[in-house]
Each structure stands twice: as structure tokens, then as C-alpha cells.
Amino acid sequence: MADAAEYLEPSPQSARQQWEAIAHRSDAPSGRQVVFSPVETIMCLAAGFLVDHSTFGSSSAPRAPFPVPQLAALFHRPNSSILAKMANLDGSRSHGGRHDLDVTRHLMGTPGLLAHIYCRLLEAARDVGIGPVELPDFLGLEATAGDLLGQDELDHNEVEKSVQEQSRTLAAISGLESRVTEQLLVAKARVGQHVFAGAVLRNHGHRCGFCGLAVTAGGVRARRMLVASHIKPWRASTAEERLDPANGLAACPTHDVAFDTGLITVNGGLRIHVKPEQLKAARQDPAVAAVFGRPPLRDRIVLPQGATLPGAAYLRWHHQNIYRAELPPWGLQGGSGSAS
């Protein structure tokens, strides 16, 4: 096993040397592969946050999704090797090495450590000329300097509860302590939320879908002036729905809260509807009108050309379970845009 420091606090020089060796690597003859280096191991652990390796066997490994093929090409390894490494690292591969489980124990023992090291390794790769085509920032952490997006939407107790059964199962298979498997699965949930939020913000062109607000400061997008959250809330969504960008809307904080609490909703034609009480108050109170009037509210959700549309099933769920008000027939695109 490499020295623990190579996984916990890899020096920039060591990381650059490892990336240079990888960049000059050729495909191994006769299928023989070199031992995974610490940087490869850490990248496989990070990729495991996005890809469920258990759904791929030897015959389906070539169809594994992003970022498995990208890492396989860079490391000069088959997809199956990357997937097997992921399984070793979370302990779900019965004949996996204890070495890999120790790596997981080290990196999951401190919240945020893996994200910190991931960014350091990306920086070292860029230093030696490995760009985003060869090594994409698949966790989307370069732009946020390691900060995870969308975490305010997650309730810690809900996240822990959602992983308890899976954590017990994984602990029984892997021999990892239940504390470690729970940390691993909670981290996966939080990284998944970050990736989801980043995809939603990009899909909306970094503008509020309700009023079009976009704020920059010094040429940089202002933080916390735009949030991305689920249409069908995280707690009520399946694992797949939690990661689906079509289950998300980008909004300024005010309209995000208004949507989450059912003061506004969106129908199948993407028309924005406002609760009658707020419409009445907006006619009498300029402060309420500044939130629920038109403007600032648009008639329909604001999306860039070519954007993925919010899913109709998610919007219907929001209407039925959160908004709870009479609307025109579902999907109707006519009308005034308000519920009355």
C-alpha cells in the first residue's frame, strides 16, 4: 500500500509526477495492468459517487456511463477495471483488497476531505497539461473551489435515514464499519445533490426561472443569489429522480421559497401560477407586488433555447402535493397565468 499521506495529503509534486507517468503510459501488453496509483484510486472513488458499478457486468462494462470511459481512456485500462476498482473501494466486491477499504476509511473519515483532495489532483493534472477533455471535472468542483452546491435543500436527518438500510447491507458485505459505510453513502448523496444543482443552474442559464434574475459581482456570478432545488422534493424522490435535472428549477431565493411552500407553481405548459391570496395582496401592497406581481414574475418559466424542460410528472406532483389549488386543465397553456 502506498503511504497513507499519498491519499490523505498528496503533495503537488507527487501528484504531478503520478499524472505525468499516467500521461506517458501505453496500453499494457497481454492484458497486464500496472498497479493503480493513488491518484487513480482517488479518482475512481470519486467517480463511484456518480456511477452505480453494481449494474454493470463484464459484458455490459463497455456501456458504462460518464466518467468511466473517460477515466479508462486516460488510465489506459478497460472500463471493467475502473468499475472493479470502484467495487473494491466501497467493499461490495467480495474478493476486493483490504488495501482499498483502508483508502476508503482514510478518505471518508473526515467530511469534505475527498472533495479537497479531488480539487488538488485536478489542479496537478492541469499543471502537467492534462486538460478537461482528457480528464473532465466530473464532480463539477473546480468552479466552486470544492464547495458543494445545493446542500441547503438536504436535511441531515433525512439523508442519514435514507441510507441506513443500504449502509447496513454494505457493511455486512464489505466488513467496513457501519460508521464508514454510512459516511460513504451520505457523501454520495451530498455529491449527487451538488452535481444535480450544477446541472440545473447550467440548464437555466444561471438565471431565475421565475423572474430572470442573474447577479454578477466583479464579473463573477454572485454566490447564494441563485439556488437550484427539486420540483418533487429530495425526500419524496427516488434515487433516480434525485439526480434528474428535469426535476429541478433554478430560482432566486425568494421565488425558490415561494415555490417550495406552494405559493406559486408551474403547469405542464410552463405557465407560472400564483395563489389567489398573493394576487389579491399584490394589488394592495407594493412589497408583495415586488415578489408576486408581473413583473417581476414572468408568464412562463424562463429557459434558454435548447434547455431541458422541467418534467411534466414532477410539475404535476408539485401541483397535487404542494400547491393544492384549482388550476386550469393540466397542461393548458392559455389563460391569464394565475389561479383564480
C-alpha positions in Angstrom: 0.0 0.0 0.0 1.3 3.5 -0.8 2.0 5.7 2.2 -1.3 7.0 3.8 -0.1 10.5 3.1 -0.4 9.9 -0.6 -4.1 9.6 -0.1 -4.7 12.0 2.8 -2.4 14.9 1.8 -0.8 14.2 -1.6 1.9 16.8 -2.3 1.5 18.8 -5.5 4.9 17.4 -6.7 3.9 13.8 -6.1 0.5 14.3 -7.8 2.2 15.9 -10.8 4.7 13.0 -11.1 1.9 10.5 -11.0 -0.1 12.3 -13.7 3.0 12.5 -15.9 3.5 8.8 -15.5 -0.1 8.2 -16.5 0.1 10.6 -19.5 3.1 8.6 -20.8 1.6 5.2 -20.2 0.8 2.9 -23.0 -1.7 0.0 -23.1 -0.3 -2.9 -21.2 0.6 -6.0 -23.3 -1.3 -9.2 -23.0 -3.8 -7.5 -20.8 -1.4 -7.0 -17.9 -2.0 -3.8 -16.0 0.1 -1.7 -13.7 -1.0 -1.2 -10.1 -3.4 1.6 -9.6 -1.6 4.7 -8.4 -3.0 6.8 -5.5 -4.3 9.5 -7.9 -6.1 6.8 -10.0 -7.6 5.3 -6.9 -8.9 8.6 -5.6 -10.4 9.4 -8.9 -12.2 6.0 -9.1 -13.6 6.6 -5.6 -14.9 10.0 -6.7 -16.4 8.5 -9.9 -18.2 6.0 -7.7 -20.3 8.8 -6.4 -21.9 9.1 -9.9 -21.9 5.6 -11.3 -23.6 2.5 -9.8 -20.9 0.0 -10.7 -23.2 -2.9 -9.5 -25.4 -2.5 -12.6 -22.6 -3.5 -14.9 -21.1 -6.9 -15.5 -18.2 -8.0 -17.8 -20.4 -7.9 -20.9 -22.0 -4.6 -20.1 -18.9 -2.8 -18.9 -18.2 -1.2 -22.3 -21.6 0.6 -21.9 -20.7 2.2 -18.6 -21.6 5.9 -18.5 -19.5 9.1 -17.9 -17.0 9.3 -16.4 -16.0 5.7 -16.6 -14.9 5.7 -20.3 -13.0 8.9 -19.8 -11.0 7.6 -16.9 -10.5 4.3 -18.7 -9.0 6.0 -21.7 -6.8 8.3 -19.6 -5.5 5.4 -17.4 -5.1 3.0 -20.4 -7.4 0.5 -18.7 -10.7 -1.2 -19.8 -14.0 0.1 -18.4 -14.2 -3.2 -16.4 -11.0 -2.3 -14.5 -12.4 1.1 -13.4 -15.7 -0.5 -12.3 -13.9 -3.2 -10.4 -11.8 -0.6 -8.6 -15.0 1.2 -7.6 -16.4 -2.0 -6.2 -13.1 -2.7 -4.3 -13.3 0.8 -2.7 -16.8 0.5 -1.4 -16.3 -3.1 -0.3 -19.0 -4.6 -2.5 -16.6 -6.8 -4.3 -16.2 -9.9 -2.2 -12.6 -10.6 -3.2 -11.5 -7.0 -3.2 -8.3 -6.0 -1.4 -8.2 -4.7 2.2 -5.9 -2.0 0.9 -8.8 -0.3 -1.0 -11.0 -0.5 2.1 -8.3 1.3 4.1 -8.2 4.0 1.5 -12.0 4.5 1.9 -11.7 4.6 5.7 -9.0 7.2 5.4 -10.8 9.4 2.9 -14.3 9.2 4.3 -13.1 9.7 7.9 -13.1 13.5 7.5 -16.1 15.2 5.9 -15.1 17.2 2.8 -11.6 15.6 2.6 -12.2 13.8 -0.6 -13.5 16.9 -2.3 -10.5 18.8 -1.2 -8.1 16.2 -2.5 -10.0 15.8 -5.7 -9.6 19.5 -6.5 -5.9 19.3 -5.6 -5.4 16.4 -8.0 -7.3 18.2 -10.8 -5.0 21.2 -10.4 -1.9 18.9 -10.6 -3.3 17.3 -13.7 -3.8 20.7 -15.4 -0.3 21.7 -14.4 1.2 18.9 -16.5 -1.1 19.5 -19.5 -3.9 17.1 -18.8 -6.9 19.2 -19.8 -10.7 18.9 -19.3 -11.1 16.8 -22.4 -8.8 14.1 -21.2 -9.8 14.5 -17.5 -13.2 16.2 -17.1 -14.2 17.7 -13.8 -16.9 15.1 -13.5 -17.9 16.3 -10.0 -18.1 19.9 -11.0 -15.9 21.1 -8.1 -13.3 23.2 -10.0 -15.6 26.1 -10.5 -16.8 26.1 -6.8 -13.3 25.5 -5.3 -14.6 22.3 -3.7 -17.8 23.8 -2.2 -20.8 21.6 -2.7 -23.9 23.3 -4.3 -27.5 22.8 -3.2 -26.8 21.5 0.3 -29.3 23.7 2.0 -32.1 21.6 0.5 -30.9 18.5 2.3 -31.9 17.8 5.8 -29.2 15.9 7.6 -31.6 13.5 9.4 -33.4 12.7 6.2 -30.2 11.9 4.4 -29.0 9.7 7.2 -32.3 7.9 7.3 -32.3 7.3 3.6 -29.0 5.4 3.6 -29.4 3.4 6.8 -30.7 0.2 5.2 -28.2 0.3 2.4 -25.4 1.1 4.9 -26.2 -2.0 6.9 -26.2 -4.2 3.8 -22.9 -2.7 2.6 -21.3 -3.1 6.0 -22.3 -6.8 6.1 -20.8 -7.4 2.7 -17.6 -5.4 2.9 -16.6 -5.8 6.5 -16.3 -2.0 6.8 -17.6 -0.4 10.0 -21.2 0.8 9.7 -20.0 4.3 10.5 -17.7 4.2 7.4 -20.4 2.9 5.1 -22.8 5.5 6.3 -20.3 8.3 5.8 -19.6 6.9 2.3 -23.3 6.8 1.4 -24.1 10.2 2.9 -21.2 11.7 0.9 -22.5 10.1 -2.2 -25.9 11.7 -1.6 -24.4 15.1 -1.0 -22.1 14.9 -4.0 -25.1 13.8 -6.1 -27.0 16.8 -4.9 -24.1 19.0 -5.9 -23.9 17.5 -9.4 -27.7 17.9 -9.7 -27.7 21.5 -8.7 -24.9 22.4 -11.1 -26.7 20.8 -14.0 -29.9 22.6 -13.1 -28.2 26.0 -12.9 -26.5 25.4 -16.3 -29.7 24.3 -17.8 -31.4 27.5 -16.7 -28.5 29.7 -18.0 -27.8 30.7 -14.4 -31.0 32.8 -14.2 -34.1 32.6 -12.0 -36.7 30.7 -13.9 -39.5 32.8 -12.4 -38.2 36.3 -12.8 -35.0 36.0 -14.9 -32.7 37.4 -12.1 -29.0 36.9 -12.7 -26.5 38.7 -10.5 -22.7 39.2 -11.1 -20.2 40.9 -8.9 -16.8 41.8 -10.3 -17.6 39.8 -13.4 -18.2 36.7 -11.3 -21.6 35.1 -10.6 -22.7 36.2 -7.1 -23.0 33.3 -4.7 -26.3 32.4 -3.0 -28.3 34.8 -5.2 -29.5 31.8 -7.2 -30.3 28.3 -6.0 -31.3 25.0 -7.6 -33.7 22.7 -5.9 -36.0 19.8 -6.7 -39.6 20.2 -8.0 -40.5 17.0 -6.4 -38.6 17.3 -3.1 -35.5 15.2 -2.4 -37.1 13.4 0.5 -40.1 12.3 -1.7 -38.0 11.3 -4.8 -36.4 8.0 -5.8 -32.7 7.7 -6.2 -33.0 8.3 -10.0 -35.4 11.3 -9.5 -32.9 13.0 -7.1 -30.3 13.2 -9.9 -32.6 14.1 -12.8 -32.1 17.7 -13.9 -35.7 17.7 -15.3 -36.7 17.5 -11.6 -35.1 20.9 -10.9 -35.7 24.6 -11.2 -33.2 27.4 -10.7 -34.6 30.4 -8.8 -33.7 33.4 -6.8 -34.0 32.7 -3.0 -37.4 34.5 -2.7 -39.1 32.6 -5.6 -37.4 29.4 -4.5 -39.1 29.6 -1.1 -42.4 30.7 -2.7 -42.3 27.6 -5.0 -41.2 25.2 -2.2 -44.0 26.4 0.1 -46.7 26.3 -2.6 -47.3 30.0 -3.1 -46.6 29.6 -6.8 -46.5 26.6 -9.1 -45.9 25.8 -12.8 -48.2 23.9 -15.1 -47.5 21.5 -17.9 -47.3 24.4 -20.4 -44.6 26.0 -18.1 -47.0 28.8 -17.2 -46.5 30.3 -13.7 -49.5 30.3 -11.4 -49.8 32.3 -8.2 -52.1 31.6 -5.2 -55.2 33.9 -5.2 -54.3 35.3 -1.8 -51.0 36.5 -3.0 -52.5 38.0 -6.2 -55.0 39.9 -4.0 -52.3 41.1 -1.6 -50.1 42.2 -4.5 -52.8 44.6 -5.7 -52.8 46.3 -2.3 -49.2 46.0 -1.1 -46.2 47.2 -3.3 -43.8 44.9 -1.3 -45.9 41.8 -2.1 -46.2 43.0 -5.7 -42.4 43.1 -5.9 -42.5 39.4 -5.4 -45.7 38.1 -7.0 -46.6 40.9 -9.5 -45.9 40.7 -13.2 -43.2 41.8 -13.4 -41.1 40.6 -11.8 -42.8 37.2 -12.4 -42.8 36.1 -16.0 -45.8 34.5 -17.6 -43.8 31.3 -18.2 -40.7 29.7 -16.8 -37.6 31.4 -18.4 -35.3 28.9 -20.1 -32.5 29.3 -22.7 -33.1 27.9 -26.1 -32.4 24.2 -26.2 -32.7 23.7 -22.5 -34.2 20.5 -21.0 -37.8 21.3 -20.0 -39.0 20.6 -16.4 -40.6 17.2 -16.3 -44.4 17.2 -16.5 -44.7 14.4 -14.0 -42.6 16.4 -11.5 -44.7 19.6 -12.0 -47.9 17.6 -11.6 -46.6 16.2 -8.3 -45.9 19.7 -7.1 -49.3 20.9 -8.1 -51.1 18.0 -6.4 -49.0 17.7 -3.3 -47.7 21.3 -2.5 -49.7 23.9 -4.4 -53.1 22.1 -3.7 -55.2 24.6 -5.6 -57.6 24.6 -8.6 -55.8 25.1 -11.9 -56.9 25.1 -15.5 -56.9 21.7 -17.1 -53.5 20.2 -16.8 -51.1 21.3 -19.5 -53.4 24.1 -20.7 -51.2 26.9 -22.0 -53.8 29.6 -22.3 -55.3 31.8 -19.6 -54.0 34.7 -17.5 -51.3 32.7 -15.9 -52.8 33.0 -12.4 -55.0 30.7 -10.4 -58.3 32.2 -9.7 
